[in-house]
Amino acid sequence: MLNFTDEQLMIRDTVREFAKKELEPQAAEIDQTMEFPAAALRQMGELGFLGIPFPSAYGGGDLDTVSFVLMIEELAGACGATTLSVAAHCSLCATPIYLFGSEAQKQKYLPDLLSGRKFGSFCLTEPHSGSDAAALTTTATRQGDHYVLNGSKMYVTNGGYAGTYVVFARTNNEVAKTQGISAFIVEREFPGLLIGKKENKLGLRASDTRQISFDNCRVPAANLLGRENDGFKYAMQILDGGRIGIGAMAVGLAQAALERAAAYSRERKAFGKTISEFQAIRWYLADMATEIHAARLMVQHAAQLRDAGQPFVKEAAMAKLFASEMAMRACTKAIQIFGGYGYLMDYPVERYWRDAKLTEIGEGTSEVQRMIISREVLKEWL
C-alpha cells in the first residue's frame, strides 16, 4: 500500500463520498444531454476541492500534488466528464497563473478560480497546430498599453463557461517558432473574444469543449503572463504537470471499470455457474487489477517527485502513457466481461471506455509521450 498521510487519506475519503453521492447519480444523464456540471463544480469550489494544491494566501488548501491526484482519481471513478473539467480548470488555468503570474495577477484571478466562482480554460491548440504546438498562428500585437489578439483556438475545455482564459499567441515572428510565443490572461468580457459551438464528442460529453476565437481582442498589457516570448516554455511546463492529473483520471476510470466488471461476474450465470468461476474471466480481472496497481504507483511517484521539487518530466510522461493505454485495455476487458450488456448504454462500462479514450490524446498523445520519454532517456546517456 502507498504511504499516504492521514490528511491525504481524509481528502481521498471525503472526495470519494462526495463523488458517489453527487456525481455518480447524474453521470449517465449528463453524458447523454451534454449538460455542463456547473453546479457540481461550484460545489467543489465551496468545499475546497479546486484549491487543493494552491497556497491559502489565494484561497487554496496548502496541500500537494499527491492530494490533488487522489482527488482526480476518485472523481473519475464517478464521472469522467466532470473530472476533465476540474483537471483543466486547476492544472491548465489556475496553475500557470500561480506559477508565472505577478502577485497582482494572482490576487486578482486565483481567489475566484479556486473558489469556483469562475471557471478557467487553457487556449493552446489550434486547427492546424495540435501536437506541434509551436506552429500556432494566433497573433498578439502590442498597441500602446494593450495587446491585440487575432486567431482561433480549438478543443478548449470549459470554453463556453469560463470566465478566465490562459491564451498563447505569437508576439515575435523574427525568431524560432518556440521563442516568439507569449501567454496572456484573457477575461470573458474582453471585446473580441468569440465563443464557438459546443463540440459533440465521443466521450466526456458533459465537459464543455469549444472553439474560441479572437477578433481584434484587446487585452491589457498588464495581462501578459510572465515574460514576453517565454510562453511556449510555460506551456510545456504546464503540460508536464497536467499529465500527472490525466494519468490519475485514467486510473480512476479503469478502477471503476474493474469494480463494475468484478461485481457483474459474481452475478451473471452461464452454463450453470457464475462467470467469475471461469478462468478466462478471472484472468481478465487479474490483468486489470495488476495494471491498475502499476499505473497508480507510477502516477503517485510522478506526483511525489513534483512535490519534492525533483525532475519529473520523464516520470509524468511515462505515467500518463501507461495509465491511459492501460485504461483502454481495462475498459475493453470490462465490456467483454459484460458481453452484450456491456455494449448498451444502460450499463456504465461503455461510458468508461468512451471517456478513457481522451486520456490517450489530451495533454499530448501517446506518440508524443513516447517522444518525450525517449528524449529524456537519451539525455541520461550523453
Steps between C-alpha positions, in 0.01 A plus 500: 500500500619851425594700806257790518470746784186511711410828332537352152285201595236734642494695173471179299213370713319834503520533123392137457189559710417819311555337160279201583223721633507799266670400174436133431117521506495760222796376292299295249238771453741786435698275266189485283382860541852651491394726787802671652526413875531863609319452831721206598816694413388797708423264786849354475638851511303574816630178657859596420565227244603741223760665721668187635854554357509880537607729787244622750608858423291473182220286643670163455545203728878510552517137389698307239490327163450160665179628663389645168544174306320308776208738443515459123500121520195495727309747285578306181351182639169683536490733198777539247352812342491693825853384574638634173343838569660506847840394366501766228378768739768428760800371306472702180356834612556562871845338504664719232363811669646379830837397356563784258266781597587819682382543856230737376379241247492228763301717739258601225429166335580207731241556777210484251647193327581305816159570651312396186346844455659500155611216276827494309621391156829443317527614139799347322388258227393638162338341193844453340720464809430212733802293599716761327387768743773746400342527154215710639400801291290708742672837530530760773610844381600771748307823458573747778388359832318204338570192293259427214432127453385340174456131425313187606547225757325166514432216744470757780373319809246706699510744209134600507484551876841638590547847639879486472708371207874442482577567132818444300576723202793592280667829590819471290526355149871578465627223729469121518136401532545371857653831608242750378189391693352679801226415750211725599219501754184581306167572665173385350373858486784633284352620167606283209497166686259276309364169631425228244253213505517219752675199349310169485762251623543124525549510876525742791196654340390720788840666514461813290732514197498799265685699239604839635586777255654844537398780267707806587461402864663772711684363803665739749879478499472436872345163409816370337575184698865480593755636253433579137609223259538241780151358452597177324729407787216567743257288298736202498553524876125512557440197281772307684310546824158449342601153383507381859136597540399332173680185617298509823182546301583192293562299817165609644310397187677164487435435869129569451495260204670230708259539789195483274636201306596307814156556656322400180709183465376387841137547393489385139451127449586289197513124458371453853749718691602861542738622233746596774577129527634484145874533459470739206304750708732463797802569282333812362442623854854410605652691209280801567583511870873457441526773238285741701726452800810561290352813342393638837854457634644677196260794533565537872875478445489782246289706741746440784793606282322822410418573863864441594620749239681226308498445122181321398459557125587144401306343786189709427509403132553133590214506749264669256596267214467180699189602693309618193574192291435281802159665548400418144602137551318478832180656367507274196530195726214629715274526194601147401411368845158664475456351152205644309391702800835676499416643159182663630480845651292355782830391657787739580794302363451623143510857634824431683649376173386809309627729775835323531586556134567869558773415751706362208464833319477791745815661647691341216419184306657165579736559209611831650556333837730247336692785341542668839599181680756400237646852500541492878649149491756603239600800711607255769751342260671816379 
